[in-house]
Amino acid sequence: MTNNQFVEVARFFTSSDAHILRALLEVEDIKVEIFDEQFSSLTPVDSVIAGGIKLAILNSDMDKAEPIIEAYYNNLKIEAGNVCPECNSLDVNRDYVTLFSMFCYALFGAVLGTGFNRSTPQCKKCSSCGYKW
């Protein structure tokens, strides 16, 4: 692969998200191209069909762009509340075992007519320290 070829580094389903990352990269003099934006802007379904809005940079800029892209996604995790309250790790995942048990409680509660009385659902789990919340 030559240094003047574009490489896809991110996909988005809204053009505003793509342009935020584009602006962050262009501030650092990284050449950015956005593909499939017009097709994806027709309807949300078209965006999914097209595979989203693709953001690409030159292969030669990859080393300079990686920390910017990683910081962008880490900030999204922080804004979404996906930071462990115990160890401040960003390695947070959904706890699907707890989600499944909540589904079962709700299902059986609906069938039996007792309702769903679980107070604080623990749906996230830190992969670093194991804390659930």
C-alpha positions in Angstrom: 0.0 0.0 0.0 1.5 3.3 -1.0 1.5 6.4 1.2 -0.8 8.4 -1.0 -3.8 5.9 -0.7 -6.8 6.7 1.4 -7.6 4.2 4.2 -11.0 4.1 6.0 -10.6 4.8 9.7 -14.1 5.3 10.9 -17.8 4.9 10.0 -20.7 7.0 11.2 -24.5 7.1 10.7 -24.8 10.8 11.0 -22.8 13.4 9.0 -22.4 15.6 12.1 -20.4 13.0 13.9 -18.2 12.4 10.8 -17.5 16.2 10.4 -16.5 16.5 14.1 -13.8 13.9 13.7 -12.9 15.4 10.3 -12.4 18.8 11.9 -10.2 17.3 14.7 -8.0 15.6 12.1 -7.8 18.6 9.8 -6.6 20.8 12.6 -3.5 18.6 12.7 -3.0 19.0 9.0 -4.3 15.5 8.2 -6.0 15.2 4.8 -9.5 13.7 5.3 -12.1 12.5 2.8 -15.7 11.6 3.6 -17.5 9.0 1.4 -21.1 8.1 1.0 -22.4 11.2 2.9 -25.0 12.2 0.3 -26.4 8.7 -0.1 -26.6 8.2 3.7 -28.2 11.6 4.3 -31.4 10.6 2.3 -32.9 8.5 5.1 -31.5 6.6 8.1 -32.3 3.3 6.4 -30.1 4.3 3.4 -27.3 5.0 5.7 -27.4 1.5 7.2 -27.7 0.0 3.7 -24.7 1.9 2.5 -22.6 0.9 5.5 -22.6 4.4 7.0 -20.6 7.5 6.2 -17.0 6.6 5.8 -14.1 8.7 6.9 -10.7 8.1 5.3 -7.2 9.5 5.7 -4.0 9.1 3.8 -2.0 6.0 4.8 1.0 8.3 5.5 -1.0 10.2 8.2 -2.0 7.0 10.0 0.5 7.4 12.9 -0.4 11.0 13.5 -4.2 10.3 13.3 -4.4 7.2 15.6 -4.1 9.2 19.0 -6.6 11.7 17.8 -9.2 9.1 16.8 -8.6 7.2 20.0 -9.1 10.3 22.1 -12.3 11.1 20.1 -13.8 7.7 20.9 -12.7 7.8 24.6 -14.4 11.2 24.9 -17.6 9.6 23.5 -17.4 6.9 26.1 -16.9 9.4 28.9 -19.9 11.5 27.7 -22.1 8.4 27.5 -21.2 7.5 31.2 -19.2 4.5 30.2 -16.4 5.1 32.8 -16.0 2.8 35.8 -16.9 4.7 39.0 -14.4 2.6 40.9 -11.2 2.6 38.8 -12.0 5.2 36.1 -11.3 2.6 33.4 -12.9 3.1 29.9 -13.0 -0.7 29.4 -16.7 -1.0 30.3 -19.1 -3.5 28.7 -22.8 -4.4 29.0 -23.4 -7.1 31.5 -25.6 -9.4 29.4 -26.1 -12.0 32.2 -27.8 -9.3 34.4 -29.8 -8.0 31.4 -31.0 -11.5 30.7 -32.0 -12.0 34.3 -33.8 -8.7 34.4 -35.7 -9.8 31.2 -36.7 -13.1 33.0 -37.9 -11.2 36.1 -40.0 -8.9 33.9 -41.4 -11.8 31.9 -42.3 -14.0 34.8 -43.6 -10.9 36.7 -45.9 -10.1 33.8 -47.1 -13.7 33.5 -47.7 -14.1 37.2 -49.1 -10.6 37.6 -46.6 -9.7 40.4 -44.8 -6.9 38.4 -41.2 -6.2 38.2 -39.8 -4.9 41.5 -36.0 -4.9 40.9 -34.7 -1.5 42.1 -31.3 -0.8 40.7 -30.4 -2.7 37.5 -26.8 -3.5 37.1 -26.3 -3.4 33.4 -22.6 -2.4 33.1 -19.5 -4.2 34.1 -15.9 -3.0 34.2 -13.5 -5.4 32.6 -10.6 -4.0 34.5 -11.8 -4.3 38.1 -15.1 -6.3 37.7 -17.3 -3.6 39.3 -21.0 -3.7 38.3 -23.4 -0.9 38.2 
